[in-house]
Every structure is written in structure tokens, then in C-alpha cells.
Amino acid sequence: MEEAFLKKKEGSSENNNNNGGAFVQEVKKLSSMAGPMVVVTVSQFLLQVVSLMVVGHLSQLSLSGVALATSFADVTGFSILLGMAGALETLCGQTFGAEQYHKLGNYTFIAIISLLLVCFPISLLWLFMDKLLVLLGQDHAISLVAGRYCVWLIPALFGYAVLQALVRYFQTQSLIFPMVVTSVIVLVLHIPICWVMVFQLGLGQNGAALSIGIAYWLSVMFFGIYIKFSKACEKSKIVLGRNALRSIKEFFQLAIPSALMVCLEWWSFELLVILAGLLPNPELETSVLSICLNICTTHYYIPYGVGAAISTRVSNELGAGNPEGARGAVRAVVVLAFAEAILVSSALFCLRHVLGYAFSNEIEVVHYVAKIVPLLCLSVSVDSFLGILSGIARGSGWQKIGACTNLGAYYIVGIPVAILLGFVLTFDGKGLWIGILTGSTLQAIILSSITAFTNWEKQASLATERICEPGEGSYHQARNTVLV
């Protein structure tokens, strides 16, 4: 009996060691994907930043117009395309896990076609952007510059649509290296191209917009060459055929809520800056909230990269019918998010008295930033978890849940609280930020609760139903089907 007890104890210890080893391996796997994905997302984000910086050397009017146009273009165009492309994280990720590689190419093809079609009404809106901005009460001269910039940015819109679909195509197959290399090369090329078009060719701010389009289409070209000649993409070729068109309904069922999930959150922060302009000291309040928003946006690309990694891991494991693998990946990514939140928020708090100098030489602005940094640290910590929770949602196909969560968290709770604290209780900019932080925190609580109580076995079964052809029945039958 004693021997049996000892054997049981040894077996238990061995299982704990195996579980611990699996956990460490999962953390390493996620880290190896998340780091490069951060590089990819930041490189793409910096394309617009570089153009804005170059335009800043022209005139204050050009800078103001391009800044306004960039914000407008993000809200009405790029955020929609980015959100819709998130549907591929579910479809392509789970399909790749189930080894149904031909479907991965089909989904990517239909996504490219769908996103390009969405670009046409957005382009029509951009053609009349100057008139719309004047109608909204913006300065006439700045609106004209912003309107012209958006017209020249239309080629970038179409390039961005194709690029986002291809990024998800590579991401869901864990083909990270070509994305990193392409993104860095294009960013390096974009700097001289933008400078030449703005100053040497005399195109001014319009050249800056055109250079962004060139950068996006260069990325598309490099990705296309890799897909055509790489053996890694042989089984998942993007084929132009009618079979892909059958998936259009399935794509839009996820793409629309996925777009709402992204846009509802994005728009709430833009609304925050607009509300700041209505406060008693609008210049100071808008400047400080813009600084805080820029810090949060820049930081968000770190958890977004981690979120892309966990989205791939979860979708692949669910598609492969391995719920335990998905569960293990979720546990590992929570540890990464916690460590990242502690590290970044601690750094911001220690630098709170000098952080403002990175954006302004005005003492009043620097002191105000120092006062709001503790709230900023909380926002950064919440964002660290929101990035991974959103990734889990995309990988699992919970876009509808995410859209409803964001609608309730920000527009039923967050924005009203911001208005109450900022205007009624006169907390000014702090009140606005507390309101939006309340919305973010509520969003994180809801998504974390859903994730914590998820039945991963059921999610794997749902993934099987989603990716199987009619008549294939079960996951095992689907896996045994030979796909070329």
C-alpha cells in the first residue's frame, strides 16, 4: 500500500513537471510570435507618422491639415478595413489548424475582394471630405488641405485593404519572418521616398499621402512574390476561382461585427479629444489628452502584437480539435500580459515628471501630464489585458460578443461617465479620462469573465462545424480529407 502511494505521488509530481514544462514552452512560443508581430504593427503604424513628420517641415497649415486628415482617414477608412480583416483570424486560423489549406487561400481571396469593394464608398466620402469638415465647423483653410490630402490617400486605402488580408494570411500560418522583413524594408524605403516626393518633386503634403500608398503597395508586391515562389505557401495558394465566392456570406458574418468591435473602441477615443475641445481651457485640455492618447496608442501595439500571437495559437488549436492546447495558450498569455503591464506602467510612473517634455516645452502642459500619468498607468495596464482578450475573441470567433461588449462598455457607460465627470462635476480632462478608463475596465472585466468561464471543448466543436464542408461530419473526417 505504501508502494502504491509512493508511485501515485511520483506520478503526480511527473504530471506537474510536464504541465510546468508545457507552460514554459507555450510562453516561449507566444513570445517568439508576439515580438515580431509588434515589429510588424509598429512598422506599419510608423508609415503615417513619418509622412506627418516630413509634412511638419513644410508649414503649420500643412501639418494641421494632414493631422486632421489622418484622424479622419483612420476613423472612416483604415479602422473599418483593419476590423473587417480580423474575420480572417478566425476563419484562416481555424482552417489552418484543421489542415484544410485550400480553404485558407479561398478565405483570403474573398477577403481581398470584399475589402476592395468596401473601399469604393469610403473613397467617395473622402472625395468630399473638405466640404464635410467645413460643415462640421472646422477651419476652411485647414479643411481644404485635409481634403486634398485624403484624395491623394485613396490609393493607400486600396493598398491597405489588400495588405491587411495578406497580413492575416501570413499571421494565421505563423509565417512571421516574411512579414517582419517586408515591414522593416518598406519602412526604411518610405523615408527617402516620402522626402523626395514632398520636397524634390514639389508635391508637398500630397506627395506624403502618395508615398504611403506606394509603401502599402510595395508591401503587397513583396508578399505576392513570397506567396508565389515560397514552398511554405504551396498548400495554401490564393486561387482566383468561383469556389472562394461561396465563402462571402461566411466572411461578412464575422467581418461586420469584427469591424464594429474595432471601430466602436477606436471612435470612443477620438470622441474624447473632441469633447476636450469643449472644456473651459480647450488648448491645454486637448493638448494633454492628445499626448496621453498618443502614448496609449503607441503602447497598444505591444499588447496588440501579443494579441495577434494568441489569436493564432487559439484559432489553430481549436481548428485542430485541441481544446486543451487553446486553454494552455490562454493561461500562458495572461502571464505575459501581466508582466508587460507591470513593466510599462512602472516605467511611465517613474518618468511622470519628465514625460511631458517629449511632447511640449510648456511647463503647464508638462505638469498637467504628470498629474494625469497615474490614470495613464491604469489605462496602460488595462490595455495590456484588452489586447490579449481581443486576440482571444478573434481567434475564437467571438466578434459579435466583442462588438456588443464595446458598445455597452464605451457608449452606455464610458462616454456618459466621462461627460458627467468632465462637465457636470467639472473634473475637466481628468474626468474625461476617468470616464473612458471606466469603459475600458468594464470591457476588460466582461471579456475576461467570458474567457475564464469558456468551455473550450465546445469551442473546438464549434470550430469544426465552421470549417467542415457539408457532409464531412466530424473534425476527424475533415482532417483525413486530402487537400492540395
N, C-alpha and C positions, 0 to 999 in steps of 0.2 A: 504493500500500500504506500509506503514511504517512497519506494522507487517510482511508482506511478505519479505521485505528487511532484517529485523532482523533475520527471520527464515533462509533466504539464507545465511546470514553471519555466523549464528551459525552452519549451516550445513557445510559451508566451513571450519570453524575452527575445526569441528569434524573430517573432512576428513584429514586435515593437521596433527591433533594429531594422527589419525590412521596410516597415512603414516610415521610419525615420529616414532611411536611405532614399526611398521613393520620393519623400517630401523634398529632400535636398536636391535630388535630380530634377524635380519639377521646377523648383526655384531657379536652378541653373538654366533650364530650358527656356523658361519665361524671360529670364534676364537676357539671354543671348538673342531673343527675338525683340524684346522691348527696346533695348539700347539702339539698335539700328533703325527701328521704326521711329524713334524720337528724332534721329538724324534726318530721316526722310521727311517727316512732317514739318520740322523746323526749316529745312532747306526750301520746301515749297512755300512756307509762310514768308520767308525772307525775300522771295522774289518781289512781292508787292512793297515790302519795307525798303528794299534797295531802290526801287523806282521812286518811292516817295522821298527818299534821302537825296537822290540826284535832282529831282524837281525842286527840292528846297534851295538849291543853288541858283535857281532862276529868279524868282521873286516871291514876295509874301503872298501875292494874289494867286500865283500858280500853286503854291504849297497849300493854301486854304482850299482852293478848288479841287485839287487832287485828293486831299484828305477827306473832303465831303463826298467826292465821287467814290472813293474807296469804301467808305462806310455804307453808302447807298448800294453799291455793287455787291458788297458782301451780304447785305440784308435781303436784297431782292433777287440775287442770282447765285452766287457761289455757295451760300449756305444751303439753298434748296438742292443743288446738284450734289453737294457733299452728303446731305442727309439721304437723298434717294439712293446713292451708291452704297449706303450702308446695308441695303437689302441683300447685296451680294455676299456680305459677311455671313449671313445665314445660309443662303442658297448654295453658294460656291463652297463655303467651309464644310457644310454637312455633306455635300455631294463628294467632295474630295475625300472626306473621311470614309465614305461608303465605297470609294474607288470607282465611282461612276464618272469617269473623267470626261467623257464626251458631253455630258450634261453641263459640266463646268464651263466648257467653251461656249455652249449654247446660251447659258445664262449671261455670260459676259457679252456675247454678241447682242442679245436683246436689250441688255442694259445700255450699251453704247447707242443703239438706235433710239431707245426711249429717251435717254438724256439729251441727245441731239435734238429730238423733237421738242422737248421742253425748252430748249434754248431759244426757239423762234419767238414765242410770246414774250420771253424775258428781253430779247433783243428789241422788240417793238416798244416795250416800255422804256428801255434805255435811250431809244431814238428821241423820245420826248421828255427826257429827264430834266433838262434845263427849265422847261415850262412847268413841270411838276414841282420842282424845287421853289420856283418863284411863287407858285400857287400856295406852297406851304409856308411862305413868309421868309424865305432865305434871301440873302443879298443878291441883287440882279447880276452884278459882275462876277461874283463867285459862282453863281448858278450856271452862267454861260461857260466858264472854264470847266466846271464839273460835267456839264452836258457834253461838251466836245470830247472830254477825256473818256467818258463812258461809251461814246460812239466808237472811238478808236480801240476800246477794250473789248468790243464784241467778238473779234477773232479769238481772243483769250478765253472767252466764255465757252466757245465750242471746243477749243483745245482742252480746257479744264474738264468738260463733260467726258471726253474720251479718256483723259488721263486718270480720273477718279475710278472709272470702271476697270482700267488696266491695273491700277494700284491694288484694288481688291482681288483681282485675278492672281497677281503675284503673292499678295499677303496670305490668302487662304491656302496657298500651296507651300507656305513658308519659304518662298524664293526671295529672301531678303537682300542678298548680295547685289543682284542687278538693280534693285530699287535704290540702294544706298549709293552705288557708283553713279548711276544716272542722275540722281538728285543733286549730288555734290558737283558733278561735272557741269550740269546745266546752270547751277547757281554761280559757279566760277565764270562761265561764259556770259552769263546775263549781265554781270557788272560792266565789262567793257562794251558790250552790245548796247546796253542802255545809255551809257555815256556818249557813245558815238552818235546814236540816233537823236539824242536830246540836243547835243552841242555841235557836233561836227556836221550832221546833216540838217541842222536847224529846225528840227521838228518840234522842239520844245516839249511841253508836257504830253503832247500827243504821241511823240516818239517813245516816251516812258511807258505809255499804255501798250503801244505796239510791241515793244520789247518783251512785255510779259506774255503776250500771245506767242511770240517766237519761242520763248522759253518753254511754254507748255507744249507746243507742237514739236519742239526738239525732243522733249521727254517722250512724247508719244512715238516719235520716229525711232528712238533708241529702243524703246520697249518692243515695238513691232519687229525690229531686226532681231532682237533676242528671241522672241517667240518663234520667228521663222526658222532660225538656224540652231537653236539650242535643243539638245536632246531631252532636257528636263521638261520641255513643253510639248513633246511629241504626242503624248496621250490626251492632252487637253487642248488641242488646237482650236482656235476660234474660227469656226467654219461658217461661211455665209450660206445659209440654207433655210428652207421653209420650216424645218423641224424646230428651229430655235423660236420661230414666231408663235408656236404653241404655248410657250412659257410666258408670254407677255402679261396675261392676266395674273399669273402667279407672282411675277415680278412686281407689278403695281400694287398687289395686295400687301406686300411688305414695304415697297418703296415709299408709298404715300405716308403711312404712319411713321416710317423711318425719317422722312423729311420733316414731318411735324415735330418729331422728337428732338431733332437738332434745332430747327428754326424757332420753336417756342422758347427754348432756353436762350438762344442767341439774341433774339429780338428783345427779350426782357432786359438784358444788359444795355442794349442800345437805347431802350426807353429810359433807363436810369440816367443816362447822360442828358437826354432831352429834358427830363424832369429837373436835373440840376441847374439847367439854364433858367428855370422859373423861380429859383431861390433868391433871397434878398441880395446876396453878393454873387451874381452868376459867374463872373470871370474866375474868382477864386474857387468856387464850388465845382464848376465844370473842369477846371484845370486839375484839381486834386482827384476828382473821381475818374477823370481820363487817365491820370497816372496810375491809379490803383487798378483800373480796368486793363491797362496795358501790361502791368505786372502779372495780373491774374491770367490774362490771355497767353502771355509768353510762357508762364509756368505750366499752363494747362496742356501744352504739347508733350510734357513729360508723362503725366498720367494717361493722356490720350494714346501715346505710344505703347504704354503698358496695357491699356485697354484694347488696342489692336492685337496685341500678343495673346491676351486671354480670350478674346473673341475667336481667334483662330484655333486655339487649343480646345476651347469648349465646343465649337462647331465641329471640328474634326473628330473629337471623341464621341460626341452624340451621333454623328453620321456613321461612325464605325461601330455603333451599338455598345459603347463602353461607358456607361454612366459613372462608374467608379473613377475612371480617368478624368471625367469632367469635374466630379466632386473634388478630387485631389488638386486639380489645377486651380479651382476657385479658392481652396484653402491656402495654397501657396501664394496666390496673387494678393490676398488680403495682407499677408505679412510684408510683401514688397511695398504695398500702398502705405501701410502704417509707418514703415521705416522712412519712406520718401517724404511723408507728411511731417514727421518729426524733424528731419534734416532741413527741409526748406523753410518751414515756419520758424525754426530756431535761428536760422541764418538771417531771415528777414527781421526778426525781433531784435537781434544784436546790432543790426545795421540801421535801425529805425531813425536815428538822428542824422544819418548821412545819406539815406536812400533818396530823399527828395532832390539832392544836388545832382543826381544823374539826369534829372529832367528839367530842373529850373534853378536859377540863381536867386530867385525871390525868397527872402527869409520867411515871409509869411506862408508861402507855399510849402517850404521845407518843414516848418514847424507843424503845419496842418497835417502833412503826410505822416510825421512822427506820431501824432495823436491817433491817427486812423490805422496805423500799422497793426496794433493788436487785433483789430477786426479783420484786417487783411490776412493775418496769420491764421485766423479761424477759417476764412474763406479758402485759403490755400489748402488747409487740411481737409476741408470738406470736398474740394475739387479733386484731391488725390484719390478719394474713395469714389467720387462720382465718375471719374474717368474709367476706373475698372468695372464699376457696376454697369455703366452704359455699354462697355465692351461685352460683358456677360450677357446683357439683354440682347445685343445684336447677334451674338453667336448662338443664342438660344431661340431667336425668333420672337422676342417679346416686344417688338416695336410698337404695337398697339398699346400695350401696357405702359411703355415708356412715354408715349405721346400723351396719354391720359394723365399720367403722373405729373409730367411737366406742366400741363395745362392747369391742373389743380394747385400744384406747389407754387408756381410763379404768379399766375393771373388771378387765382381765387384767394391766395394767402399772401405771397411775397410782395407783389406790387401794391395792393391795398395797405399792407402794414407799412411799406416804405412811404406812401403818401401820408398816412396817419402820423408817423413819427417825424417825417421831414417837414410837413407843412402845418399840421394841426398842433402837434406838440413842440414844434419849432426846434427839432434836433438838427435841422439842416442836412448837410451832406452825410453826417454820421447816421442820421435817421434813415436816409435813403439806402445807405449801405447795409444797415442792420435789417431792413426790410428784405432786400434781395438775398442776404445771408440766411434769413429765416426761410425763404423759399428753397434755397439750395439745400439747407439742412433737412427740411421736410422731404425733399426729393430723395436725398441720400437715405433717410430713415425708411421710406416706403420701399425703395429698390433693394436695400439691404435685407429688409424683412421678407420680401418676396424670394430673394436668393437663399436666405437661411432656411426657409421652410419649403424649398422646392423639392419635389420628388423627381430625382434625376433619372430614375428608371422610366418614369412616364415621359420625360422629355426625350429620352432616347427613342422611345416608341413613336412619339410624335414626329421626330426627325425621320424615322423610317417611313412613315406614312407620307411625309412631304416629298421625299426624294425617290420613292419607288415608282416605277411605271405601273399603270393599271394592269392588274393580273399577276404582278410579281409577288404579291402577298407579303412576305416577311423580309426582314433585313438579310437573313442568310441566303434566301433565294436571290436577292438583289446582288449580293456580293459574289455569288457563283456565276453570275452572268458575265460572259466575256465581252469586254468593252474595248474598242480600239479607236 
